[in-house]
Amino acid sequence: MSSINLFTPLKLGAIETPNRIFMAPLTRCRADAGNVPNDLNAEYYKQRASAGLIITEATSVTPFGFGYPNTPGIFTEAQVEGWKKITSGVHAAGGRIFLQLWHVGRISHPAFQPDGILPVAPSAIKPKGQIFTGTEMLDYITPRALELSEIPGIIAEYVHGAKCAKEAGFDGVEIHNANGYLLDQFLRDGTNQRTDSYGGCMENRARLTLEVTKAVIGVWGADRVGIRFSPGGVFNDMHDSNPLATFGYVLKELSALNLAYAHITEVTAQDIAHGAVAGVGPRELRAFYPGAIITAGGFTQDTANKALAEGWADAVAFGVKFIANPDLPLRFQQEAALNTPDEATFYAPGERGYTDYPSLAA
């Protein structure tokens, strides 16, 4: 057991963080028309600048990558200008912020696609469940399998998003390879039934993840790139026949690239209630990845400190706690009571439940 705790500074690639209390990526559905970040978003992130690192909400790198209403993008000039307000506000408040690069793949619907076309995926497998279009709930549909010739275009979209993020003033980027979205769909055999060089064995299924990562490194440098995985998660109808082998392989390959970090989520009680099985998370995958690991998944201050002391995580990202407590590090430091989150406002428009949670100073 080490003496490292949440308030021990951390060298994370090219950046240094004053604490290890990170803000997890949190979809909040409050972007403006055109998927443009706005002044309210800027205030929200600035309020939380005391986090060791802010990882933004998932942000689509392409107009074909959306699956939720009012989520931001990072591929147009207007979106870049909107994000500049956010990065400048966070930096003025002394914070650090990475943008999470996203493509939802099959977790979409023609209602979100340009010209109402089918969403894309590694294979034409319909996910279970329904999607909220902004006005109604609809069943997911069977996506279109990407042609082999289209995959370089997917990589190019991530590169463009990474370049736009650099222009917007971010400190780095995190590649979203978790939670059942496009890259995760390629990686796991439950959603990837391809028979070409991007399917079949785990080496092929990991190919797109590794190619996207190397391409994004070409924009940012490895020391400003992180990547997120949810190896035990079942969200968005995901599964893999051997997750320890699959994620162990890709993490071993990524370890040679000297990324800023790998962000590996823990299975929560809520995940288990939906069919997930505990036992494949950062603790089990540490042997495959000696670099910095961020974890997330329902941690308390005590359980986070335990993870750090045991050495299977180097920082802990908090989600709901940061929603309700903009000054979470100070509250942890002073052992102060935490605000109660209002779940009804997690994805609702406006200030309520977004920028109106009180700080200790207030």
N, C-alpha and C positions, 0 to 999 in steps of 0.2 A: 504493500500500500504506500503510495506517495503522498506528499503533503500538498499536492496541487489541488486547488479548489476553483470555484467559479470566478474568484477575483484575482486569480493569477494571470498576469498578462501572457499573451500568446503571439508568437511569430508564425504567421500563416501565409506561406508563400512570400509575396512581395509586400504584404501589409503586416502591421502590428496592431493587435487589438488590446485594449486596456483591461478587458475582462473576457470571460468565456461564456457569457450569457448572450446568445445570438437570437435574433428575431427570425423565426421560421417563415418561409413563403406562405402567404395567406391570401387566397382569392377572396376579394371583397365586392366585386361587381359594381364599381362606382366610377368607371371611366366614362368620358363624354362620347358623343357621336363621333364616328370614325375611329373608335377605340383609342382616343387620345386622353392621356393623363391630364388632370386639371389641378386647380389651386387647392381644392379640398384634399386631394390625394397628397399634395405637397405638404400641407399642414399635418396630416396624419403621420407621414414618415418622419418629418422633422421632430414631432413630439417624441418619437421613439429612438432618437439619435444616440442615446446613451447605451444602446446595445453594443456589445463588442463588434458585431457585424450585423447589418440588416441584409437579409436576402429578400428581394422583392417578391410580390405576387407573381405567379406564372404569367409570362408575357409572350404572345404569339409572334413568331418570326415571319409569318406569312398570312395573307388573307384567307388561306385555306386551312389554317390551324386553329380556328376558334370552335368552341363547343359550349360556351356559357355566355349569357348576356352581359354586356357592359364590362368586358375584361379588356385590358390594354394590349396594344401591339407595339412592335419595335421594328417597323419596316418602312414607315413614311416620314417625311420631313416634319409634318405636324406632330406625330408621335414623339419624335426626337426632341422637338422644342418643348413639348409637355413634360418629358422626363428631365430635361435640363432644369426645370423649376424644382424638381424633387431632389436631384443630386446636389444642386447648389444650396438648397435649404438644409439638407442633412450635413453637408460639409461645413456650412457656416455654424452649425450647432456642434461641431466637433466629431461627427460620426463618419462611418464607413459603410458603403452600400454596394452590393453586387446585384446585377439583374439576372433573373432566372429565365432562360431561353426555353421556349415551349412550342410544341406542336401536338394537338390532341389526337391526331390520327382518327381512328374509328369512333372515338367518343364525341361525335358531332352528328350533324343532321343536315339535309339540304337547306333547312331554314337558316343555317349559319354559313353556307357555302356560296361563293360568287356564282350567280346564274343558277342557283339551286341544284348544283351537281352533287354526285355522291361523294361522301368523305372517303379518304384513302386509308389503307392499312397494309400490313405485310401480306395478309390473307383475307379472303372474303368470308369472315366469320362474324356473325351478328352478336353484339354483346347483349347480355340480359339486362332488363331494366328499362327505364324511361329517362328522357331528357327534357329539361325545361327550356323552352325556346324564348322565354321572356313574356309570353302571353298564355301558353298552355303546355301541359305535359303530353309528350308523344313517345311512342315506343321507339327505341333505337332501330336503325335499319341495317341491312347488310351492306358493309362498305365495299369499295372497289379495291382489289389487290393492285398494288403498284407494279407497273412494268419494270423490268430490270433497267431499261433505258431511262426511267424517270428518277432513279435513285440519286444520280449526281445532282439533279435539280433540287432534291431535298437537302442535300449537304450544302449546296449553294445558298439556300434560304437561311440555314443556320449561320453561315459565314456573313451574309448580309446583315442579319440581326445582330451578330457580334460586332460588326463594324459600326452599326447604328448605335449600339450601346456605348461604344468607345466615344463616339461623337457626342453622345448625351452626357458624358462626364462621369460614368460609373467607375468604380475602383476595380471592377472585375465582373465576371459572369459565372453563373452556375447553369450547367446543362441539366434540364429536367429529363431524367431517365427513369422516372418512377411513376407510381400510382396509375398504371394502366394506360399511359399515353403513348405516342407513336414509337419512341425509341424503346420503351419498355415492352411494347407489343412485338417488336422485332426480336428482343432478347429472350422472351419466354416461349417455351414450346406449346403452351396452351393457346397462343394467339398467332404463332408463326408456323404455318404448315407449307412453307415454300420448299421447292426442290432445286432451286438454283444456288448461287454462291452466297446468298443471304438467308438460307434456311437449312434445316436438317440438324447437323451437329452443332454443338454450342459454339465452336469456333466461327462457324458461318453466321449463327444468330447474333453473335457479338460484333460482327463485322461493322455494321452501321454505327453502333455506339462508338467504336474505336475510330472510325473514319471521321465522324462528326467531331469527336474530341480533338483529334489531330488537326482538323481544319480550323477549329476555333482557337486552338493554341497558336496557329499561324497568324491569327489576328492579334491576340492578347499576350502571348507568351504563357508557358505552362504555369508560372507562379501567380497568375491572376485568373485561373480557371479552376472551378470546382465542378463536381457532378453529383447528382442525387439519385439514390436507389431506394426501393422499398421491397427488399427481397422476400419478406414474409407476408406482404400485403395481398389482399384479395379484392381491393376496391376496383371498380370498373370491370368486374368479372374476369379477374386475372388468376392464373395459376401456372405452375411449372412442375414438371415431374421430378426434378432434382435441383431445387433452388440453391443448395449449398455448393454443388458443382458448378452450376451456371454462373452464379454471382462470384464464387471464388475464382473462377477462370477470368472473368472480365476484370475483376479488381487486381488480380495478379498482373494482367497485361497493362492495366492503367498505372500500376505502381512504377513501372519503368519510365513513365512520362513525367514524373515529378510534379504532379498537379499541386495546386494550393491545398486542396482537400478532397476527400470523398465524404458525402453526406448520406449516411445510411440510417434509415428509420428503424425503430423498434416496433414490434407488434404490440398493439395496445389491447386492453380488455374489449374495447369496441370492435377491433379487428377480429378478435377471437370469437366474439358473438356472431360475427358474419361469416365464420368458417375458416379464418386464418389459424395457422398452427404456430405456436411459439417455437423458437429454437434456431431460427436463421436470421440473425441480426448482426449488429456491429461486434458484439462479444464473440460470436462464432466466426465472423469473417476477418477479425483483426489479424489472424495468422497469414492471410493472403494480401494484406495491405498495410505496410509499415508506416506509411505517411500519415498526415493529420486526418483524423476522422471526426466529423461532426455527427451527433446523433440527435434524434427527436422522437417524441412519442409519449406524451402524458407525464413527463417528468415533474417532480417536485424539486425544491431546492435541495433537500436531503438526498434524494435518489440521484440527482444530477451530480452532486459532490462525490457520491459513492462511485459513480461511473468514472469520473475523472481520476479519483484516487486509485481505482483498480487498473487504470491504464487502457481500457478498451474504447475510450472516447477522449478527445482532446478539447471538445467544446460541446455544449448542449444548446439546441435551438428550441425555443418556446413559442408556441402558437397562440392558443386561447389566452394564456396568461398575458401575452403582450397586447392582444386585442383590448383587454380590459384595464391594463396597467401600463400606460405609456412610459412610466418611470420604473419599470420592473427591477432593474439593477439596484436602484436606491432602496426600494422596498425590501429586496432580499438582504441588502447590506444592513438595514436597520431592523430587520425582522418585523416589518410592519405588516398590518393586515392587507390582504389583496382585495381589490374591487371584484364584485360579482359580475361575470359576463352576461350579457343579454343576448341569448341565442337567436331571438326573433329578429335581431338587427344585423346578424352576421353578413347577410347578402342583400340587405335592403338599401335603398338609396338615401342620400342625405347625411347630415352630421350626426344624427342620433345613433348611438352605439358605434360611432366611428371616431369622431374627434372630440366628443364631449365627456369621456371618462376623466374623472378628476385625478390630478397628481397629488402627491403628498403636500407640496407647497401650496396648492389650492385649498 
